[in-house]
Amino acid sequence: MININNSDKWICCYCRVSTDEQAKEGISIHEQQNRLQAYCVSQGWNNYKFYIDDGYSAKNTKRPQLQKLLNDCKQKNVSIVLVTKIDRFTRRLKDMLDLHKFLEDNDSSFCSASESFDTSTAVGRMMLQILVMFAEFERSRISERVTDNMVFNAQNGKVQQPPCFGYDLIKDEINGEKLFIVNQEEAKWAIQIFKLFVEENYGYMKIAKYLNKNNVKTKKNKEWSAPGVRAYLTNQLLTGVMTWNKRNTKDDKWKIRDESEWIVNEDACEAIIPIDLWQNAQFKLSQNQPRGTQNSPYLLTGMIRCGHCNSSMVSSRSHVYKGKHKHTYLCSKYRQGQGCICNWIMMDEIDFLILTKIIKTLKEKDALKIKDINTSISIESLEIKLNEIKKSIDIQLQLLEIEEITLDEFRIARQRINKEKEKIENQIKSANLSKETKIISVYNDILPILQGEEYSKEQKREELKKIIDKILIFDKGKTAPIIYLKEIE
């Protein structure tokens, strides 16, 4: 039995089930709660409570109730974290090791009701790692089977995604398969969205405001936003074509696969948008180049932020001011229809003000010491990789000790791991050599560019970004901006 030194602390019973497991017997939320409650009673623990993540995968730790549990641990309110099985907590070895270390650092213990081991001993920690390794392997196999099944279904034209605005999802009474059918009321608005964009030259924000004014909700019963309108205009399902396997998602990041890997069903459902209207919209979308900080002609892009919501401020189209058209910086959150106020400031005025203030500040310094931030980030990521490799070495040693692998297998694995370890150590060494604080001459390197008329706004912006962390704008420029400089000497 685990001893509880502080009776004021809680026994935190964590339950989890993912959507693909909910139909299986023996792991339902209700079943887990019953088992954990019975275990607590058998151990004489009365001060227990439940944290339940219903419908969340164990592929990562981004689960609301798990994060709440960890936050309670951080407040030193948790004595034991109790689960029915380790795979309810996590299925990744790295996550388990990190979580176990986190619990230890916050005076909390980990306990599995069905898997007996003591993590205070070397053997117990090894058993924990082995169990998690098998759980991770099982999760990978399940993922592969699910993916294969979804590919097969997509190749056979089966629906595997929720309907977008304009369609409803029904089940065929004959064969039980899911089908998309046109929602006539939503379809009218779908056509209107495309016509407003193509024929009336409405922008994304103007379309979103038009829809919200007419109380038209998205499929998730939310208000429209500018990004939502743009994404909707690119949805090919509206032409009756369903594309699957287009994106490759890994670690919550995604990229577009090569077209040869796409699975395309040309007649997935009835089309809402005529093909000529769709093509005209795609052509117009291709002409709207996205704004970016790298090639932006605006001086303060990437530095200027809204003082009310801390969102970036972006250049807006010409603004009529005293009968003349002027460019402004406008709160991006307001522009996208996601809240905040119409906070803006004249571009020429703030550009001149900031440039003048920075030049005055720099003239008071002979040189600046600026830390190479990019190098620091690179070293941090390399050190994380190195720690993971060191853990792999420990695991191999433990497997050898319990004769799960042979000595030859250990030597081969150790040689491979050591090569990778040596490679990363050399990368860290090289990065550290270039990590020295940069000394930048104000008079030779910065001031000539900021003051020189021959230099472009892009060139001046790159120099300002070395000095300015952010600029906060309040009340449409009526209140003086606040300038935050980077840590410089």
Order of alpha helices (4+ residues) and beta strands (2+ residues): beta-alpha-beta-alpha-beta-alpha-alpha-beta-alpha-beta-beta-alpha-alpha-alpha-beta-beta-beta-beta-alpha-beta-beta-beta-beta-beta-alpha-beta-alpha-beta-alpha-alpha-beta-alpha-alpha-beta-beta
